[in-house]
Structure formats: C-alpha cells, structure tokens
Amino acid sequence: MTIVLVVVALLAGGGILAWSKLSGGDDAEPRQGQAQSQEREQDQGQDQGQDQDQDQGQDQGQNTSKGVKLTTPKVVKSTPVELRYDAKATAQMYPPEKRNPSLYPEFKGLAQTDSAYHPKNNDSVMLGVHTGAGTVSSPAQRVTAAFGPNEMAVAPKNFALQDPDAKGAILRCGISKSDGVYIPICIWADSTSVGDVLGVGDAASRSLKKVDLKTLAQQTSDLRKAMRSGSAG
C-alpha cells in the first residue's frame, strides 16, 4: 500500500508552507506575503558561523552550540508507542533549499537540526522535528514567535513537560489550519534549546475532532527529553 503523507514546514512570516506529497506531488508556491516576509528575513542575514554549526550538526547527527548538545536518537521511548527516526522522511520533509535559518525566528542564533519520526509500526503518522541549541534568553518569546505566523484553529495552550528538571521551560501546542487541513503543532523552549514538532500524515486531518493534540504534546515532551539527554528515553 502506498502511503501518502502531507508534508509541511513551519516557516517564519507565513505560517504553514511547503505542502507536498511524498508520493511525488509538487510543492505549493508560498503566498506573496510569505515570500516578501522571507526576503526581509534573508536580507537581515545570519552569521556565517551559525550556518557552519548547522551543517556540522546535521552531518554528525547532533546539534551543538556553546557547549549545548541535542542528539537525534534512533529510538525514543514514548506514549502510547516508541518513536523511530526516519532518515528518508527527514530528507523529504527538510530538503536543503528549505533549511534557511533566517526563515525560523524562534531559532535565531541557534544551531539547527532537522529530523522526522514515526510511531513504531505506523509510518502513516509522521512527526517533523526542527530543533535549535544554544543560549535562549527568552523562551516564551521564542514560542510566541514560532506560532505567530500561523492561522490557528485551536489557540496554543501550555502543556506540562514531563521533566522535573525543566525549570522555566515551556511546552505549548495548538492546531493550525491550512487549505482545509488541521495540523497539530507543539513547540518547546527552555534556556538552552527550542524545538518545533509538527504532526503530519495521518496525524493531520480535515476533521478537527480527529486531531490528537494531547498525544503530540506527550510525544514532544518525550522527544525533548531524549534529544537533550542523548539517550533513547
């Protein structure tokens, strides 16, 4: 059976962009306002060192900046089932031309890494994960910046991180709407890392009632813990 996944990328200045089908469909063109916003961000530029950190982190399977390290575990223990890293889906969801650091205001100044995960034995559900590591002075502002460009069908709300050591950390999740599809989004931010997690494929739906935001929040919490600890759980 051929599995068709709806792929999205959370970009600055324009909400949910880059719709495509993993079965081979073409990406949709960004809206005019989105493109203009991206150009403004690109004009501002980023330090060359940041780009080098990003490339090195992707090549080594880890995300490092100023002594902070986020790894990309192959397996992450989670509820209801463990998550498996999917290299092929990562390459399809995050091609090089869509990895411009200037498109992600929540990751400004951070070393970035992309990855994709699916629940064990269920690759019709995919989680697109975009992370940044470094010094995060204002976690709440980073989260607000990430949600800002999106049209939200369910307003973002805070969820409890399952981490007793996560003092000052924020986990906020909501459901966006684009072209009639409801997409769950969770974003975490703490003093040394930021992460965006999007539920695509069967995690998204044309029926709002079928979108399971609570499960994505739990999976995001588990991904954060695993990536920060460098272990699979």
BELVENTA-V164381 format. One record per run of one state. SS is the DSSP state (2 for helix, 1 for strand, 0 for the rest). FROM is the first residue (numbers start at 1). LEN is the number of residues. If there is no record, write none. Layout:
# BELVENTA-V164381
SS	FROM	LEN
SS	FROM	LEN
This chain:
# BELVENTA-V164381
0	1	5
1	6	6
0	12	3
1	15	7
0	22	10
2	32	13
0	45	3
2	48	13
0	61	1
1	62	4
0	66	2
1	68	4
0	72	3
1	75	2
0	77	6
1	83	3
0	86	1
2	87	7
0	94	2
2	96	3
0	99	2
2	101	3
0	104	1
2	105	3
0	108	3
1	111	9
0	120	2
1	122	12
0	134	5
2	139	10
0	149	3
1	152	7
0	159	11
1	170	9
0	179	2
1	181	9
0	190	3
1	193	9
0	202	3
1	205	1
0	206	2
2	208	3
0	211	2
2	213	17
0	230	4
